Amino acid sequence: MKQDIKLQGQLKFYMQWPSIMTLFLIAMNIWIFWIDKKAGIVMGVFVLVYAACVTVMYFYSKSLVLADMVEFAAQYSVVQNTLLKELSIPYAILQSDGKIIWTNTQFDDVLGEEKRKDAYLSRYIPELNRSAFPKEEGETVNLEFGYKDKDYQAEIQYVSVEDFNESEQLLEFPEEKEYFVAVHLQDVTELNAYIRENEEQRLVAGLIYIDNYDEVMESVEEVRQSLLVALIDRKINQYIANLNGIAKKLEKDKYFIVIKKESFNRMEADRFSLLDDVKNVNIGNQVPATLSIGLGLSKDTYSAGYNYARVAIDLALARGGDQAVVKNCKGITYYGGKREQTSRNTRVKARVKAEALREFIIAKERVIVMGHKIPDVDSFGAAIGIYCAASAMEKKVNIVLDDISVTLRPLYEAFSNNTAYPEDLFVTPREAEELADENTMVVVVDTNKPKMTECERLLRMTKTIAVLDHHRQSDEVIENAVLSYIEPYASSACEMVAEVLQYIADDLKMTVMEANSLYAGILVDTNNFMNRTGVRTFEAAAYLRRCGADITYVRKLLRDDMASYRAKASVISSTEVYRDVYAIARGEHLGIESPTIIGAQAANELLNIEEIKASFVLTVYNGKIYVSARSIDEVNVQIIMERLGGGGHINTAGAQFEHTDMVKAIETLKKTIDIMIEEGDI
């Protein structure tokens, strides 16, 4: 075997150097012999002796060198293993399935005494399982996890053992798995502690508004108004002082606050209890004071955080107040808003918006009106109201309608079959896109979400857009609107449009059918004036009656046929009561044209059952599941639907599931309700 061992590299060259010198001496000897034969002979004898010694020493030294090399290699391997074993960085080698092959001392210290031989690493650290391993060779995975009150960052990569099978006789790997998994850990507990401390010291800007200041002051005696304001001021200042923050009063009903991020986390943990603290202030005021809180968190600059706070407070007010809105670079979060707000009796805002809308309509040649997808009577009636105003200004008007439900068809046919109205009054989304140009204004009614409109592309084809809606605003809004009239206090979009019509033009003439459409929209959205009706609701209804609205005709118009009535009964019969107060019903294979309308009607009917606080009806339609949510006054169904990607009003809301698995959808709804109850949101 020793004869088969050969030297290589620099060592081989070093060992053969005397032989090379022998060749030089032989050449020199020949040269000397050519000059002087006697000297050449002497030199030749010397060269022969030298060559013999070199040959003997080469073979003798080769064995010694090889022996020393083997001993050095063994010692080097021991040193290498000792260094790796005692390496200060926790290091482990695993099989491809996560089973531990070898760990160094530091890794053993991390796992502790409970470590067992041939165990899977995921048994001790669940985060380090097979799913966390790299997907391909050459990839490195970095993963952070917590273990035994410490934070670690793991770096996982493959260590190739290609051609290992050819040289190793003890172990054999499958050809497709010629690799180990190497894991080394880094303790980042202290680093994370510093990061958290730095994060908690960041300043958070906020704005607090008393969103019903005027109404509260009017509800209390004048001599007590200053006391009421002082008590509210004290509540706000004490709350912020307890958080080690600063509160500065900007106006009679506006405050600017600055707190640390750590204090914000405490506010978030107690669900912004300041909202309820101020609401409980009562010295005889008939209307409780409510707050809107807007907080902005930005990692860039303080000015960016303040701008976020302004956006948040505007959104809180647009959603009806009595809530906190937090905006950061990741999105928007809502807190509170559990109760219905008192509607404002003043029409100043309606008059201002009506005048602005008139100016925009006058400046354009064509007005295109559209509501939400699967339009209902409220959406249709509001669109007819805008048509009435624009046509009075001698503008071309088109209403976008794509899907006409059974409930809506009688109203639709009353206009489409009437020769007094233009043939192109109703257009499809594609036709509307062809009509839109620079001289076109788009008016969106009964929705403020771009994705919910009949034709979202239309919003990008014109620069003049107006939005009139009574649903609470979310973070998804029509951003390029020149006029936004969103009034969550209103009962319906038809109520808002009826108010606008009273100020948009002098002596506006409205036909009986147009008045019927607006009246029907109010009737449907208020469930026969039983939900969300205020003084302005009845005033709008009275105005429509003066314009000729026929109550009897509208009632007949909204009656169900026998198939729809049976479908509604079928939905109600499937109801289950969850947590004693939530009615959940389903509608599948109803065999009717518009099951979503039946679902909404059934949800309203379920509220007539004693002890039911909220109802949810899920219906399958066009490859989706539509949820209709209703409540009276104890549960805010809007925030529940927002968790499911929907929205709406505080006691009338909806959402969609992009599938038709009813069991899965109901489980998701129940889980959402459970989570929100645990978090105190409902």
C-alpha positions in Angstrom: 0.0 0.0 0.0 2.8 2.4 0.8 4.2 2.0 -2.7 0.9 3.2 -4.0 1.0 6.5 -2.0 2.3 9.4 -4.0 3.2 12.9 -3.1 1.6 15.8 -4.8 1.9 19.6 -5.1 4.7 21.7 -3.5 5.8 18.9 -1.2 6.5 16.6 -4.2 8.5 19.4 -5.8 10.4 20.0 -2.6 11.3 16.3 -2.2 12.5 16.0 -5.8 14.7 19.1 -5.8 17.9 17.1 -5.0 17.3 14.9 -8.0 17.0 18.1 -10.2 20.3 19.3 -8.7 21.8 16.0 -9.8 20.9 16.7 -13.4 22.6 20.1 -13.2 25.8 18.4 -11.7 25.9 15.8 -14.5 25.6 18.6 -17.1 28.4 20.5 -15.3 30.5 17.3 -15.1 30.3 16.8 -18.9 31.4 20.4 -19.5 34.4 20.0 -17.1 35.3 16.6 -18.7 35.3 18.4 -22.1 37.8 20.9 -20.7 39.9 18.6 -18.5 39.5 14.8 -18.6 41.2 14.2 -15.2 39.1 16.8 -13.5 36.0 15.4 -15.2 36.7 11.9 -13.9 37.1 13.2 -10.3 34.0 15.3 -10.7 32.1 12.3 -12.2 33.0 10.1 -9.1 31.7 12.9 -6.9 28.4 13.2 -8.9 27.9 9.4 -8.7 28.3 9.4 -4.9 26.0 12.5 -4.6 23.3 10.8 -6.8 23.5 7.6 -4.7 23.1 9.6 -1.5 20.2 11.6 -2.9 18.4 8.4 -4.0 18.8 6.7 -0.7 17.8 9.8 1.3 14.8 10.4 -1.0 13.2 7.0 -0.4 14.2 6.9 3.2 12.9 10.5 3.9 9.7 9.9 2.0 8.5 7.2 4.4 9.4 9.5 7.4 7.6 12.5 5.8 4.5 10.4 5.0 4.4 9.2 8.6 4.8 12.7 10.0 2.1 13.9 7.5 -0.3 11.3 8.7 0.3 12.2 12.3 -0.1 15.9 11.6 -3.3 15.3 9.8 -4.6 13.3 12.7 -3.6 16.1 15.1 -5.0 18.8 12.8 -8.3 16.9 12.6 -8.5 16.7 16.4 -7.7 20.4 16.7 -10.3 21.2 14.0 -13.0 19.2 15.7 -12.1 20.7 19.0 -12.3 24.3 17.6 -15.7 23.5 15.9 -17.0 21.8 19.1 -16.0 24.7 21.3 -17.0 27.4 18.8 -18.7 30.3 20.5 -21.5 30.2 17.9 -24.2 27.5 18.4 -23.8 25.1 15.4 -25.7 22.0 14.4 -25.8 19.5 11.5 -29.1 17.9 10.6 -30.3 15.3 8.2 -32.7 16.5 5.4 -35.7 15.5 7.6 -34.5 17.6 10.5 -33.0 14.9 12.6 -30.0 16.0 14.6 -26.7 14.4 13.6 -24.2 16.6 15.5 -24.2 19.7 17.7 -21.4 21.7 19.2 -21.2 22.6 22.9 -22.9 26.0 22.5 -25.9 24.5 20.7 -26.2 21.9 23.5 -26.3 24.7 26.0 -29.1 26.4 24.0 -31.2 23.2 24.0 -30.4 22.3 27.6 -30.3 19.0 29.4 -33.4 17.6 27.8 -31.7 17.1 24.4 -31.8 13.5 23.3 -29.7 11.8 20.7 -31.2 11.3 17.2 -34.1 13.6 18.1 -35.7 16.0 15.6 -34.7 19.7 16.2 -38.4 20.7 15.7 -39.2 18.9 18.9 -37.3 21.5 20.9 -37.7 24.5 18.5 -40.9 24.1 16.5 -40.0 27.0 14.2 -37.0 25.0 12.9 -38.9 22.3 11.0 -38.6 21.0 7.5 -40.9 23.7 6.1 -38.3 26.3 7.2 -35.4 24.6 5.4 -34.1 26.1 2.1 -36.0 25.1 -1.0 -32.9 24.6 -3.1 -29.2 24.2 -2.8 -27.3 27.5 -2.4 -30.2 29.3 -0.8 -29.9 30.6 2.8 -32.8 31.0 5.1 -32.8 33.4 8.0 -35.4 32.9 10.7 -35.9 34.6 14.1 -37.6 32.8 16.9 -37.9 32.8 20.7 -36.7 29.9 22.9 -36.5 29.9 26.7 -36.9 33.6 27.2 -34.3 34.4 24.6 -34.4 35.6 21.0 -32.4 33.8 18.4 -31.7 34.3 14.7 -31.1 31.1 12.8 -29.2 30.8 9.5 -30.0 27.6 7.7 -28.3 26.3 4.6 -27.4 23.1 2.8 -23.9 21.6 3.1 -23.1 19.5 0.0 -21.6 16.1 0.4 -21.5 15.4 -3.3 -19.3 12.4 -4.2 -19.4 11.4 -0.5 -20.6 7.9 -1.4 -17.5 7.3 -3.6 -15.1 7.9 -0.8 -17.0 6.9 2.3 -17.7 3.3 3.1 -19.7 3.7 6.3 -22.5 6.0 5.1 -24.4 6.2 1.9 -26.7 9.0 0.8 -29.4 8.9 -1.9 -28.1 10.6 -5.0 -30.8 13.3 -4.9 -30.0 14.1 -1.2 -26.3 14.4 -1.1 -26.3 17.1 1.5 -26.5 17.9 5.2 -28.5 20.8 6.7 -26.3 23.2 8.7 -27.9 25.5 11.3 -26.1 28.1 13.3 -27.8 30.4 15.8 -27.1 34.0 16.9 -28.4 35.3 20.3 -30.2 38.6 19.4 -32.0 39.0 22.8 -30.0 42.1 23.7 -30.2 43.5 20.3 -34.0 43.1 20.2 -34.3 44.7 23.6 -32.4 47.8 22.4 -34.6 47.9 19.2 -37.8 47.6 21.3 -36.6 50.3 23.7 -35.8 52.6 20.8 -39.1 51.8 19.2 -41.0 52.5 22.4 -39.3 55.9 22.7 -40.6 57.1 19.3 -43.1 59.9 19.5 -46.6 59.4 18.2 -48.7 62.4 17.1 -52.4 62.5 17.6 -55.6 64.6 17.3 -58.7 64.4 19.5 -61.9 66.1 18.4 -65.2 66.4 20.3 -67.2 65.4 17.3 -70.6 66.5 18.6 -69.6 69.6 20.6 -72.4 71.9 19.4 -75.1 69.3 20.0 -73.8 68.6 23.5 -73.6 72.3 24.4 -77.2 72.8 23.2 -78.4 69.9 25.4 -77.3 71.5 28.7 -78.1 74.7 30.5 -76.0 77.7 29.5 -74.7 78.1 33.1 -73.4 74.5 33.1 -71.7 74.6 29.7 -68.4 75.8 31.1 -68.4 73.1 33.8 -69.1 70.4 31.2 -66.3 71.7 29.0 -64.0 71.7 32.1 -64.9 68.1 33.0 -64.2 66.9 29.4 -60.9 68.8 29.4 -59.9 67.2 32.7 -60.7 63.7 31.4 -58.6 64.2 28.3 -55.7 65.8 30.1 -55.6 63.3 32.9 -55.8 60.4 30.5 -52.9 61.7 28.4 -50.9 62.7 31.6 -51.2 59.2 32.9 -49.5 58.1 29.7 -46.7 60.6 30.2 -47.8 62.5 27.2 -48.7 66.1 26.3 -52.1 67.4 25.4 -52.6 70.9 23.9 -56.0 72.4 23.3 -56.1 73.9 19.8 -59.7 75.0 19.7 -62.8 74.7 21.8 -63.3 71.1 20.5 -59.9 70.1 19.2 -56.8 68.8 21.0 -53.3 67.9 19.8 -51.4 65.2 21.7 -47.9 63.7 21.7 -47.2 60.4 23.4 -44.5 57.8 23.2 -45.0 54.6 21.3 -45.0 52.6 24.6 -47.9 54.8 25.8 -49.7 54.2 22.5 -49.4 50.4 23.1 -51.0 51.0 26.5 -53.9 53.0 24.9 -54.3 50.2 22.4 -54.3 47.6 25.2 -57.2 49.3 27.0 -59.1 49.8 23.8 -58.9 53.6 24.0 -61.0 53.8 27.2 -61.0 57.6 26.9 -63.9 57.2 24.5 -66.1 55.7 27.2 -64.7 58.0 30.0 -65.8 61.1 28.1 -69.1 59.6 27.1 -69.9 59.0 30.8 -69.5 62.7 31.7 -73.0 63.8 32.6 -74.1 66.9 34.4 -77.6 67.0 33.0 -76.6 67.0 29.3 -79.1 65.0 27.3 -76.6 64.2 24.6 -73.4 62.4 25.7 -70.1 63.8 24.4 -68.3 61.6 22.0 -64.7 61.8 20.8 -62.9 61.0 17.6 -59.2 60.1 18.0 -56.7 60.1 15.1 -53.2 58.8 15.7 -50.3 58.6 13.2 -47.3 56.4 13.4 -44.4 57.0 11.0 -40.8 55.7 11.1 -39.6 58.5 8.7 -40.3 61.9 10.2 -42.5 63.5 12.8 -44.3 65.6 10.1 -45.2 62.4 8.3 -46.7 61.1 11.6 -48.7 64.2 12.0 -50.0 64.0 8.5 -51.0 60.4 9.2 -52.9 61.7 12.3 -54.8 64.2 10.2 -55.8 61.5 7.7 -56.9 59.3 10.6 -59.0 61.9 12.3 -60.7 62.8 9.0 -61.5 59.1 8.5 -62.8 58.8 12.1 -65.2 61.8 11.5 -66.3 60.4 8.1 -67.2 57.1 9.8 -69.5 58.8 12.3 -67.1 59.6 15.1 -67.0 58.0 18.6 -64.0 55.9 17.6 -60.2 55.9 17.3 -58.4 55.5 14.0 -54.7 54.6 13.8 -52.8 55.0 10.6 -49.2 53.9 9.9 -47.2 52.8 6.9 -48.8 49.3 7.0 -52.4 50.4 7.0 -55.3 51.7 9.1 -56.8 50.2 12.3 -60.2 51.1 13.8 -61.3 51.0 17.5 -64.7 51.8 19.0 -67.6 53.0 17.0 -69.9 50.6 18.7 -72.9 52.8 18.9 -75.2 54.7 16.5 -74.5 58.4 16.5 -77.1 61.1 16.9 -77.9 62.7 13.5 -77.4 66.4 13.0 -80.5 68.4 12.3 -78.7 71.2 10.5 -78.8 71.2 6.7 -75.9 73.5 6.2 -73.7 70.8 4.9 -76.3 69.5 2.5 -76.8 73.0 1.1 -73.0 73.6 0.6 -72.6 70.2 -1.1 -75.6 70.9 -3.3 -74.2 74.2 -4.5 -70.8 72.6 -5.2 -72.5 69.8 -7.1 -74.4 72.3 -9.2 -71.3 74.1 -10.2 -69.5 70.9 -11.3 -72.6 69.7 -13.3 -72.9 73.1 -15.1 -69.3 72.9 -16.2 -69.7 69.6 -18.0 -71.8 68.4 -21.0 -72.6 64.9 -19.8 -73.2 63.3 -16.4 -72.8 59.5 -15.8 -74.3 58.2 -12.6 -73.5 54.8 -11.2 -74.1 53.0 -7.9 -72.7 49.8 -6.5 -72.6 46.3 -8.0 -75.9 44.4 -7.8 -77.8 47.7 -7.4 -80.7 47.9 -4.9 -83.6 50.3 -4.7 -81.7 52.9 -2.7 -78.9 53.0 -5.3 -81.3 53.2 -8.2 -83.5 55.9 -6.5 -80.4 58.0 -5.7 -79.3 57.7 -9.4 -82.7 58.8 -10.6 -82.5 61.8 -8.2 -79.2 62.9 -9.7 -80.7 62.4 -13.2 -83.5 64.7 -12.2 -81.1 67.5 -11.1 -78.8 67.2 -14.1 -81.5 67.0 -16.7 -83.0 70.2 -15.2 -79.8 71.8 -16.1 -80.2 70.5 -19.6 -77.3 68.0 -19.4 -77.1 64.6 -21.0 -77.5 62.0 -18.3 -76.8 58.2 -18.3 -77.2 55.7 -15.5 -74.9 52.7 -15.4 -76.8 49.4 -14.8 -75.4 46.0 -15.3 -77.3 43.5 -13.2 -81.0 44.2 -12.7 -82.6 42.3 -9.8 -86.1 41.1 -9.5 -86.9 43.8 -6.9 -85.5 46.5 -9.1 -87.1 45.4 -12.4 -90.5 47.1 -11.9 -88.8 50.5 -11.2 -86.4 50.0 -14.1 -89.2 49.1 -16.5 -91.3 52.1 -15.4 -88.5 54.4 -16.8 -87.2 52.3 -19.7 -90.8 51.9 -21.1 -91.6 55.5 -20.7 -91.1 57.5 -23.9 -90.6 60.7 -21.8 -87.2 59.5 -20.9 -84.3 59.1 -23.4 -83.6 55.6 -24.8 -80.0 55.7 -23.6 -80.9 56.7 -20.1 -79.6 53.3 -18.9 -76.3 52.0 -20.2 -74.0 49.1 -19.6 -70.5 49.6 -18.1 -69.0 49.1 -21.6 -71.3 51.7 -23.1 -70.5 54.1 -20.3 -66.8 53.8 -21.0 -67.4 54.7 -24.7 -69.4 57.8 -23.7 -66.9 59.1 -21.2 -64.6 61.9 -22.3 -63.1 65.2 -20.9 -66.5 66.9 -20.7 -68.0 64.1 -18.6 -68.7 64.1 -14.9 -69.2 60.9 -13.0 -71.4 60.8 -9.9 -71.2 57.8 -7.6 -74.1 57.1 -5.3 -74.6 54.6 -2.4 -71.0 53.5 -2.2 -67.6 55.0 -1.6 -65.4 52.0 -2.5 -64.0 51.9 -6.0 -64.2 48.1 -6.3 -67.9 48.2 -5.4 -68.9 50.5 -8.2 -70.6 49.3 -11.3 -67.6 50.3 -13.5 -64.4 50.9 -11.7 -62.5 51.8 -14.9 -64.9 54.7 -15.4 -63.3 56.4 -12.3 -59.9 56.5 -14.2 -61.4 57.9 -17.4 -62.6 61.3 -16.0 -61.2 63.9 -13.6 -64.5 65.2 -12.3 -66.0 62.7 -9.8 -68.5 63.3 -7.1 -69.4 60.8 -4.4 -72.7 60.8 -2.4 -73.0 57.9 0.2 -74.3 57.2 3.6 -72.1 54.2 4.4 -69.2 54.6 6.8 -65.9 55.3 5.1 -63.0 52.8 5.2 -59.4 53.0 4.1 -60.4 52.1 0.5 -61.8 55.3 -0.9 -62.3 57.0 -4.3 -59.2 59.2 -4.0 -59.6 61.5 -7.0 -63.1 62.7 -6.2 -63.6 66.5 -6.5 -66.7 66.4 -4.3 -67.2 63.8 -1.5 -70.4 64.0 0.5 -70.4 61.0 2.9 -72.9 61.3 5.7 -73.0 58.2 8.0 -75.9 59.8 9.9 -78.2 59.6 6.9 -80.6 56.7 6.6 -80.1 56.2 2.9 -78.5 57.6 -0.2 -82.0 58.6 -1.4 -82.4 60.8 1.8 -79.2 62.6 1.0 -80.1 63.1 -2.7 -83.6 64.3 -1.7 -82.0 67.0 0.6 -79.6 68.0 -2.2 -82.4 68.4 -4.7 -84.1 71.0 -2.4 -81.0 73.3 -2.8 -79.5 72.4 -6.1 -81.9 74.4 -8.2 -84.9 76.8 -7.8 -88.3 75.4 -8.5 -87.0 71.9 -9.4 -89.8 69.9 -11.0 -89.8 66.2 -10.2 -92.2 63.6 -11.8 -94.3 61.3 -9.7 -92.2 58.3 -10.8 -88.9 60.0 -9.8 -90.4 60.9 -6.4 -91.6 57.3 -6.1 -88.1 55.9 -6.8 -86.5 58.1 -4.1 -89.2 57.3 -1.6 -88.9 53.6 -2.3 -85.1 53.9 -1.6 -85.7 55.4 1.8 -88.4 52.9 2.6 -86.2 49.9 1.8 -83.1 51.1 3.6 -85.0 52.1 6.7 -87.1 48.9 6.7 -90.3 50.9 6.6 -88.9 53.7 8.8 -87.8 51.4 11.6 -84.1 51.6 11.2 -81.8 54.7 11.4 -84.6 57.2 10.9 -84.1 60.7 12.1 -85.8 64.0 11.8 -84.2 64.6 8.4 -85.4 61.2 7.2 -89.0 62.2 7.7 -88.4 65.7 6.3 -87.0 64.1 3.1 -90.0 61.7 3.0 -92.3 64.7 3.4 -90.6 66.6 0.6 -91.0 63.6 -1.7 -94.7 63.3 -0.7 -95.1 67.0 -1.7 -93.5 66.1 -5.0 -96.2 63.5 -5.6 -94.7 60.2 -4.2 -97.5 57.6 -4.1 -97.2 55.5 -0.9 -99.7 52.9 -2.1 -97.9 52.5 -5.4 -94.5 52.1 -3.7 -95.9 49.5 -1.3 -97.3 47.4 -4.2 -94.0 47.9 -6.1 -92.0 46.4 -3.3 -94.1 43.3 -2.8 -92.5 39.9 -3.3 -93.8 37.2 -5.6 -94.7 33.7 -4.2 -91.3 32.2 -5.2 -89.4 34.9 -3.4 -91.6 34.6 -0.3 -91.1 30.9 -0.1 -87.3 31.4 -0.6 -87.3 33.9 2.3 -89.2 31.4 4.5 -86.7 28.7 3.6 -83.8 31.0 4.6 -85.4 31.9 7.9 -86.1 28.2 8.7 -82.4 27.4 8.3 -81.5 29.9 11.1 -79.2 28.8 14.0 -78.7 31.0 17.0 -75.1 31.4 17.9 -74.0 32.5 21.4 -77.7 33.1 22.2 -77.9 36.5 20.5 -76.6 36.0 16.9 -78.9 34.6 14.3 -77.1 33.0 11.3 -79.0 31.7 8.3 -78.1 30.3 4.9 -79.6 30.5 1.5 -78.5 27.8 -1.0 -80.3 26.5 -4.1 -83.2 29.0 -3.6 -84.1 28.8 -7.3 -84.8 32.6 -7.6 -83.1 35.3 -9.7 -81.8 37.6 -6.9 -81.1 35.6 -3.7 -79.0 38.5 -2.2 -82.2 40.6 -2.0 -84.0 37.8 -0.2 -81.0 37.4 2.1 -81.2 41.1 3.1 -85.0 40.9 3.7 -84.5 37.7 5.8 -81.8 39.4 7.8 -84.3 42.2 8.6 -87.0 39.7 9.5 -84.7 37.8 12.0 -84.3 41.0 14.1 -88.0 40.7 15.0 -87.1 37.6 17.1 -86.7 38.4 20.8 -83.1 38.3 22.3 -81.5 38.5 18.8 -79.0 41.3 18.7 -77.7 40.8 15.2 -78.5 38.6 12.2 -76.4 37.3 9.4 -77.7 35.7 6.2 -75.3 34.0 3.8 -76.6 33.4 0.2 -74.8 31.8 -2.7 -74.9 33.9 -5.9 -72.7 33.9 -9.1 -69.9 31.8 -7.6 -69.7 33.8 -4.4 -71.2 33.9 -0.9 -72.9 37.2 0.0 -73.4 38.1 3.6 -76.2 40.4 4.7 -75.7 41.6 8.3 -78.3 43.6 10.3 -78.6 44.8 13.9 -80.8 47.2 15.8 -78.7 49.1 18.3 -76.5 46.8 20.4 -74.0 45.4 17.9 -72.0 47.3 15.3 -72.2 44.9 12.3 -70.1 47.1 10.2 -66.9 46.4 12.1 -67.7 42.7 11.9 -68.1 42.9 8.1 -64.9 44.9 7.8 -63.0 42.0 9.4 -64.4 39.9 6.5 -63.4 42.5 3.9 -66.7 44.2 3.6 -68.3 47.2 5.2 -71.5 49.3 5.4 -73.3 51.0 8.1 -73.4 50.5 11.9 -76.5 48.3 11.7 -76.7 47.5 8.0 -73.6 45.9 6.4 -72.4 43.2 4.1 -69.4 41.2 2.9 -68.5 38.7 0.3 -66.6 35.3 0.3 -64.8 34.4 -3.0 -66.0 30.8 -2.8 -69.2 28.8 -2.3 -68.2 26.6 0.6 -71.1 27.6 3.0 -69.7 25.5 6.0 -66.3 27.2 5.7 -67.9 30.7 5.4 -70.1 30.2 8.5 -67.1 28.9 10.5 -65.1 32.0 9.5 -68.0 34.2 10.5 -68.3 32.5 13.9 -64.6 32.7 14.5 -64.6 36.4 13.7 -67.4 37.0 16.2 -65.5 35.0 18.8 -62.3 37.0 18.3 -64.1 40.3 18.4 -65.9 39.4 21.6 -62.6 38.4 23.2 -61.0 41.6 22.1 -63.9 43.7 23.4 -64.8 45.1 20.0 -68.4 43.9 20.2 
